[in-house]
Structure formats: structure tokens, C-alpha cells
């Protein structure tokens, strides 16, 4: 099937892609019973089983994982000597973060300004729509074996699939793995994500007094736990915003495409007049260097606080770990740093919460070359190699379990999608172009490998 014929077939499938996405967005598939009824996740799983079975996938089944979520797995057989491609997606979504923050209904796909809005429209149900569209366009003429794996708890980070994969390698073994939970540099600019930062989370607790004490009677001499914590947190960055954790290198440079300052300011919604952080380029800061973020602080809120010195305070810190840096080492360095900078001999404890290794994807190989060619043909422009500041621990699990597989990250989630935020959306042209690229890849990879 020619490139143009495939592109035409994908375009003809776009009304069905919109219908698919409309149905998927309507499922409130937040994998957290405290926030969404569990049956909403079950409905999403049933929908996936029906949709992929209708395309000829065998044994499309829901496999319960260690955290109670269900992974949807199915197989589409190709020729006996054909390579196998694993297509990854997740079918759970982030919570809405307040219905009143949305300009259209959260759980109803709404077209506005050429984009489709709704929770999960991009992350990651837009990628499911892309898979289905690509497979329909090929109309059964697929010269590879295809396995799908749909995760049910990715947004909660509870690790159900990370536990499942090493225990079931024969179910998922593949020559090429497309992790479709990433996206392009911008609308119309195709990109492969070749690196992910890992993470190391800790909770630090500071104690100085046996009780809260009157700030007038004791303030000035009595050690303030909250003030001590603030000083410790301030030591994690210098005046320019560079990470300054003792023992961690923080001057690496990203070798690939730069992230233009104006584009980043717009994508990150930085307020006018507020400086960006760091002495490096944006791409260095978000893709190649460690970054510590204070996720939360336990202390009295302004409303309801009293004139008292705080005896205890704690904070949750997220450290993003770039490729080439060991996550366990980084977490220990953060722990040692916090203990060392604590003032006044305050009592400090640091509790490790989570860590995940950074990841580097394939940048050579038959599958990589085929995918780059397919994306360039679909978009009509060169493919950008970019990093991702976020973490997908499952990628390292795939790499450890299938060391010979080429693993590549791609998808429909460009910056304007506002994933994880209110008013999430997807540009339908990204679904169309990425579906064309995937269809071309599946068609051409099988021929190149035979």
C-alpha cells in the first residue's frame, strides 16, 4: 500500500477516530475509588476489549495487576517469520482538578478552535484513537505481529504494570516497543523522545520543640522548625535557580534540539516579568540536569494560624534525575545534603518515598530508522530528537526485561494539550499524522526485517 493511499485511508477514518475518542472520554477512568467509581475503569476496559477484538486481535483480555488495575493485552498475528511490535498505551486518566476550572464539560469531547477538549483527550486516550485509526487504515494487511498493552494505573504511579511485565515476559516479548505516552515538539513538528529523567522522592521532617510556643514570649531564642525547613529547602537552588545539591553534577548540556525560550515560557504559562530558572539553556535545565521541586509542605495554613513558633514541619521533595545519573545515588545525595544543611542542630529525618531510574531510548536500529522515515513521510519534515523532563518508570522495566528490543517514545501529546491540567485537549491533525506514521511503520518495518 503506497504512502499516499495510507494517508488517504487514515484521513477517511478520522470521523471514526473522533467517535472513538468521544466514547472514551465519557468514561471517568480515574484509577482511584476515592475520586471515581471503579465501574468507570471497568467500562473503559470492556470498550478496549471490544474495539481491538473487532480489528482481529486474538485473546484480548484484562489481566489484573498487583495494584488492582487491569492491563488490556491482545495479539494480532502476522506472518510466521515476522517481527513483533508492542504498542503501549494507558487507559486511566488524571482527575479533573475541579470541574469549574474547565471551559467545557470534563467528560464530554468538545470541539473548540480546531481542538478536541476533554479529560484524556490527549493523555492517553488520544493515543488509543491513534492506534485504532492506524490499524483500521491497514485493513488487516499488516506484515508484523502486533501486541497491545494498555495500562490501567499509569497516572496513579502505583506500579501495577511495572510488577506485571517481568513476571509475564513471554506474553509481551517484542522486537520493537512503541511507548505511546509522549508527543511532538509542537503541532506539526514530529519528535521522538529519546530520554526521560528518573525521579527520587523524599519526605523531610524537622523538629525543634516539644510543643508550639507563644511567639511573643519565646520568639527570638526558641528554634523555629518551619524557619529551619525553609532554610534547608532554599539551599537546594542558588540565586539563579540552578540545582545545588552537594554531590550531584548540575552542568550537563542537552546534545539535541534546543527548547526556545519564548516557546517554553508560553508552554509553561510563565507570568510576564518572571524569570526562568538556571544558567543553562531551557533544554539543558529540563532534559539534562537534576531538578528539585518542593511538592508540598505541612505547616499551619494562613487562615487559622496563631502567634506560635512551630515545633515541627515537613516537606515532600521531588528530585528529577537525568540520564547518566543513578537515581539511588541521587536520592542519597539529597538526603545527605538536607541533613548537612539543617541549622541549629535541629532534629531531622528524611524518609525515602520513591525512586525510578532515568531512561534512554533507541536512536539506532532497523525499527528506529523505519519509524523516523515513517514520521518524516507523514509530516513532510524532519524528525526532532527531544528529551522529556518527566518520568515513565515502565520504560526502564521494558528495557531490563527485553534488552534486545528497540524502545521508542512518541504520541499525540504536544505542549498545547495541557495534559494533567484543566482544559486538556488534542489537535486532531496530530492524531491523523501520527496514525499515518504508525501505519507506515507497521507496514515498512515488517518488509525491512524479512
C-alpha positions, 0 to 999 in steps of 0.5 A: 500500500503506497504512502499516499493511499495510507494517508488517504485511508487514515484521513477517511477514518478520522470521523471514526477516530473522533467517535472513538475518542468521544466514547472514551472520554465519557468514561471517568477512568480515574484509577482511584475509588476515592475520586471515581467509581471503579465501574468507570475503569471497568467500562473503559476496559470492556470498550478496549476489549471490544474495539481491538477484538473487532480489528482481529486481535486474538485473546484480548483480555484484562489481566489484573495487576498487583495494584488492582488495575487491569492491563488490556493485552491482545495479539494480532498475528502476522506472518510466521517469520515476522517481527513483533511490535508492542504498542503501549498505551494507558487507559486511566486518566488524571482527575479533573482538578475541579470541574469549574476550572474547565471551559467545557464539560470534563467528560464530554469531547468538545470541539473548540478552535480546531481542538478536541477538549476533554479529560484524556483527550490527549493523555492517553486516550488520544493515543488509543484513537491513534492506534485504532485509526492506524490499524483500521487504515491497514485493513488487516494487511499488516506484515508484523505481529502486533501486541497491545498493552494498555495500562490501567494505573499509569497516572496513579504511579502505583506500579501495577504494570511495572510488577506485571511485565517481568513476571509475564515476559513471554506474553509481551516479548517484542522486537520493537516497543512503541511507548505511546505516552509522549508527543511532538515538539509542537503541532506539526513538528514530529519528535521522538523522545529519546530520554526521560529523567528518573525521579527520587522522592523524599519526605523531610521532617524537622523538629525543634520543640516539644510543643508550639510556643507563644511567639511573643514570649519565646520568639527570638531564642526558641528554634523555629522548625518551619524557619529551619525547613525553609532554610534547608529547602532554599539551599537546594537552588542558588540565586539563579535557580540552578540545582545545588545539591552537594554531590550531584553534577548540575552542568550537563548540556542537552546534545539535541534540539534546543527548547526556545525560550519564548516557546517554553515560557508560553508552554509553561504559562510563565507570568510576564516579568518572571524569570526562568530558572538556571544558567543553562539553556531551557533544554539543558535545565529540563532534559539534562540536569537534576531538578528539585521541586518542593511538592508540598509542605505541612505547616499551619495554613494562613487562615487559622494560624496563631502567634506560635513558633512551630515545633515541627514541619515537613516537606515532600521533595521531588528530585528529577534525575537525568540520564547518566545519573543513578537515581539511588545515588541521587536520592542519597545525595539529597538526603545527605545534603538536607541533613548537612544543611539543617541549622541549629542542630535541629532534629531531622529525618528524611524518609525515602518515598520513591525512586525510578531510574532515568531512561534512554531510548533507541536512536539506532536500529532497523525499527528506529530508522523505519519509524523516523522515515515513517514520521518524516513521510507523514509530516513532510519534515524532519524528525526532532530528537527531544528529551522529556523532563518527566518520568515513565518508570515502565520504560526502564522495566521494558528495557531490563526485561527485553534488552534486545528490543528497540524502545521508542517514545512518541504520541499525540501529546504536544505542549498545547494539550495541557495534559494533567491540567484543566482544559486538556485537549488534542489537535486532531491533525496530530492524531491523523499524522501520527496514525499515518506514521504508525501505519507506515511503520507497521507496514515498512518495518515488517518488509525491512526485517524479512 
